[in-house]
Amino acid sequence: MLEECHALQRRLSDSADKDKDLRLEKVDLQEALIKSEEERLEIAKALIDFQVEHNQSVAEAERTKFDLEKRVLELETQVRRGIPAGFAERSNLCLTFLFSRFSSAISPPLKKNRLSRRR
């Protein structure tokens, strides 16, 4: 009977040791999970920051393109109203140059420049 009691105490002690090991492993896994989740959140925040920055850049490029196209239309209107011929030709050259420079930086190259079709 005493041997059975010692055997049961050893089994109980072994079970307590295994339980302690499992609890420590669980704590380690929870810490690793928390760290992983924090890293995931940092990456998600960086991605959102990048998307905001990208959207701001796109919006700025669209505003610039709109302003340039508006200016081109204003200058074309001035040319149609009969501004002196020499000035109109220089304006067309300047417009062609400016439009090609800025439109290629903002959007894919145009097949034909609008000003060149009118000649």
C-alpha positions in Angstrom: 0.0 0.0 0.0 2.9 2.4 0.7 4.4 1.6 -2.7 1.1 2.5 -4.3 1.0 5.7 -2.4 4.6 6.6 -3.6 3.7 5.6 -7.1 0.7 7.9 -7.1 2.7 10.8 -5.6 5.3 10.4 -8.4 2.5 10.3 -11.0 1.0 13.4 -9.4 4.4 15.1 -9.4 5.0 14.2 -13.0 1.6 15.5 -14.0 2.2 18.8 -12.1 5.6 19.1 -13.9 3.9 18.5 -17.3 1.2 21.0 -16.5 3.8 23.6 -15.5 5.7 23.0 -18.8 2.5 23.3 -20.8 1.5 26.5 -19.1 5.0 28.0 -19.7 4.7 26.9 -23.4 1.3 28.5 -23.6 2.6 31.8 -22.2 5.5 31.7 -24.7 3.0 31.1 -27.6 0.7 33.9 -26.4 3.7 36.3 -26.3 4.8 35.3 -29.8 1.2 35.8 -31.0 1.0 39.2 -29.5 4.4 40.2 -31.0 3.3 38.9 -34.4 0.0 40.8 -34.2 1.9 44.0 -33.3 4.2 43.6 -36.3 1.1 43.0 -38.5 -0.5 46.2 -37.3 2.7 48.1 -37.9 2.9 46.8 -41.5 -0.8 47.6 -42.0 -0.2 51.2 -40.8 2.8 51.6 -43.1 0.7 50.4 -46.0 -2.1 52.8 -45.2 0.4 55.7 -44.9 1.9 54.7 -48.3 -1.6 54.6 -49.9 -2.5 58.0 -48.5 0.8 59.5 -49.8 0.2 57.8 -53.2 -3.3 59.2 -53.4 -2.1 62.7 -52.5 0.5 62.4 -55.2 -2.0 61.3 -57.8 -4.4 64.1 -56.8 -1.6 66.7 -57.1 -0.6 65.3 -60.5 -4.2 65.5 -61.6 -4.5 69.1 -60.4 -1.3 70.0 -62.2 -2.5 68.3 -65.4 -5.8 70.1 -65.1 -4.1 73.5 -64.6 -1.8 72.9 -67.6 -4.7 71.8 -69.9 -6.7 74.8 -68.8 -3.7 77.1 -69.6 -3.3 75.4 -73.0 -7.0 76.1 -73.7 -6.7 79.7 -72.6 -3.7 80.2 -74.9 -5.4 78.4 -77.8 -8.4 80.8 -77.3 -6.0 83.8 -77.4 -4.5 82.4 -80.6 -7.9 82.0 -82.2 -8.9 85.6 -81.3 -6.1 87.0 -83.5 -3.1 87.6 -81.5 -0.2 88.6 -83.9 1.0 85.8 -86.0 4.6 85.7 -84.8 3.5 85.6 -81.2 1.0 82.9 -82.0 3.6 80.7 -83.6 5.9 81.2 -80.7 3.0 80.4 -78.3 2.3 77.2 -80.2 5.9 76.1 -80.0 6.0 76.9 -76.3 2.6 75.2 -75.7 3.7 72.1 -77.6 6.9 72.0 -75.6 5.3 72.6 -72.2 2.4 70.2 -72.9 4.7 67.4 -74.1 7.0 67.9 -71.1 4.3 67.9 -68.4 1.9 65.4 -70.0 4.6 62.8 -70.3 5.5 63.3 -66.7 1.9 63.0 -65.6 0.3 60.6 -68.0 1.2 58.2 -70.9 2.5 59.9 -74.0 -0.2 61.3 -76.4 -0.5 59.9 -79.9 -0.7 63.3 -81.4 -0.4 66.8 -79.9 -3.7 68.8 -80.3 -1.8 71.8 -81.5 0.0 70.0 -84.3 -3.4 68.9 -85.9 -4.4 72.5 -86.5 -1.4 73.4 -88.8 
